[in-house]
Amino acid sequence: MTSSRRRFLAGALLASAAGEVHSKEAAPRLYGLIGKMTAHPGKRDALISILLEGVAGMPGCLSYIVARDPTGPDAIWITEVWDSPESHSASLRLPSVRAAIALGRPLIAGMDAGIETVPVGGHGLSL
């Protein structure tokens, strides 16, 4: 690689990094949750259906992903991104979410401690 091309790439990277720092400062701080849930044997798909039905129209929810754990026949992972912790808390009072909790609770055998995160971006997440 020629030295002029290296200088150009280095300059482009520095400009990009400077823009990235500025945009991160202006970007809102997001709130994320990752949790693992275990359904009673044979109830995972029913629990997944309930979880997916109760998520429509949650203000402030930017992403809500329900996934089967490929290593356990009854395990489910839930990954959420919210515009704020307050939006997440408010979602727990929505009638659709309260109904999903009531329907799903008897199908749950256990829950691991959830992990809070601070999402900074990714595919499908517009900031």
Buried (B, 14 or more C-beta within 10 A) or exposed (E): EEEEEEEEEEEEEEEEEEEEEEEEEEEEEBBBBBBBBBBBEEBBEBBBBBBEEBBEEBEBBBBBEBEBBEEEEBBBBBBBBBBEBEBBEBBEEBEBBEEBBEBBEEBBBEEEEEEEBEBEEEEEEEB
